[in-house]
Amino acid sequence: MSNRVETELLNEADWPRLRQIRLAALKSDPLAFLHTYQSELQFDERRWRDEFSRGSWTVLLEQGQMIGLLGATREPETPPDTCYLEYMWVVPEFRRAGNAAALVTSVLDEVKRDGIATVLLWVLDRNDTAARLYTRLGFAFTGKKQPLPDNPARNENLMQLFL
């Protein structure tokens, strides 16, 4: 991560910023996510604020501009010492410069301080770039796969990291 790049943990009052960067991600890379630009465009303020009840959202900033996003979330059935990373995205022109790794590392440091011992994430099949990044950061495939709800011919694969 260059000296000009930093991370910032968003809070619920920052819901418009979360909306802005997630919509940018969906527009830029529609095949990288399970949701669509059109579906999230319809979310109202309450729905965006609800994202913060699922977990934390960290943005990557370059000279104050949001250039990346990563969520650390939990579902009701998730064990207390476990979280999921989701919605990893970096603006295309800032890729291949170590920014994604820096963002993931920053979020991992934060969740570890919060008592998280196991981090899980799903990687879409054929997303070899993401799989290499996560493997390099210590994640391993668990062997668990699940088909995509809207395209059963494609899968997502579970990866895990013990902190």
N, C-alpha and C positions, 0 to 999 in steps of 0.2 A: 504494500500500500504506500503510495507516495506521500510526501509530507503534506500535500494539498488535500488528501483524501482522509475523511474521518467518518466515524459512525455516530448515529444518534438514535436513542431509544424513543420511539413515539409514545404519546399517551392519548387517552381517549379524546381529548380536545383537539388532537391532531388528525382526526378522522378525515378532514378534507385532503390532507397531504397523503394519507394512506390511499384514499380513493384515486387521487391524481396519479400516483406511481403505479398502482395496480392496473388502472385502465391503460396507462402507457405500455406496461408490460404485455397486456393482452392484445393490444393493437400491434405491437412490434413483433411478438412471437406467439401467435395464436395456437400453434401446435404444441407448445411447451407446457400448457396448463389444461386442467380438466374443465375449468370454467371458460366462458366466452366473454368477449368484450361486450356484446349485446346484453348478456345476462347480468353482468355486474354493473353496467350502465344504468340498469333499472333499480338498483339498490337505493333505498332511501337513507336518510341520516341515521335512523335507528339501526338499520341493518349494518351500516358501516361501524357505528359505535359498538355493536355486538361483537365485531371481530376482536375487540380488545378484551372481551370476557373469555375468549378462547385462549388468549396468550399475549405475547409481546411481539411487537413489530419494530424492526431495526432498519433504518435507511442508511445507505452509504452516500456521503456528500462529497462533492468536489467543488470547492469554492462556493459553498452554500447551495449548489444545485443537487437535487436528488438524482443519483446515478445507479442506485441499487436498492434492493429490498430483500429481506429475509424474515420470516415469521418463526417463532418458537411457540408452538401451540400444544394444547392438551384437550382431549375429549373427556367427557364425564367418566368413561371406563378406564382411562389411562392411569396407570399406577402413579402415586405421588412423586416418585423419584425419576420419572420418565417424561420426556417430551418429544414432539415431532418437529423437525424443521420442514418448512413448506414455503412455497412461493418464492424460491430463490430466483433472482433476476438481476442482471446488470445491463445497463444501456449498451447496445452493440459496440459503439465506438470506444468504450472503456473496458472491453473484454480483452483477454490474453495479456493482461498487464499485472496480474496478481490481485486484482480487486475482489474477485469472487472468493478466493481463498482467504483474503483478509477479512471480508465480511463474515464468512462462516466462522473463522477463528474467533473473531470478536464476540459473536453470538454464543459460541461454545464456552468461552470464558465467562460470559454473563450467566448462562444457565448453570454452570458448575458452581459459581458463587451462590446461586439460589438453591443448591442442594440436589440438582439433577445429576443422576449417575448413569443413565442410559438415554441416548439420543437415537431416535429412529427417523427415517425418511424414506419416501417412495421415489423411485427413479423410473421414468418412462422407458420402456424398451427402445432400443436404437438411439438413446441419448448417451452415446459413448463419452462425449465431452464431460458431461456432468458426472457420470460414473467414475471416470478417471480422476476428476477433482476430489470427489468424496473418498475414493480409495486412497489417494495421496494423503488425505487428512486423517486417515485411520479407520474409516468406515469399512465394513465388510458386508457382502451380500449374505442374507440369512437363508436364501433358498425359497422364501415365501414370495409368491406372485399372485396377482389378482387381475382379472380382465378389466378394461376400462368400461364404465357403465354405458357410454354412448358408442363404443366400438369394441365389441368382444374379441375382435381379431388382434387387438393390441393389449399389452400387459403393462403393469407397473410392478417393479421389483423392490422389495423391502431391504434397506440397508440399516446397519446398526453400529453404534460406537459406544463403548464403555468408557466413561470419563474417569 
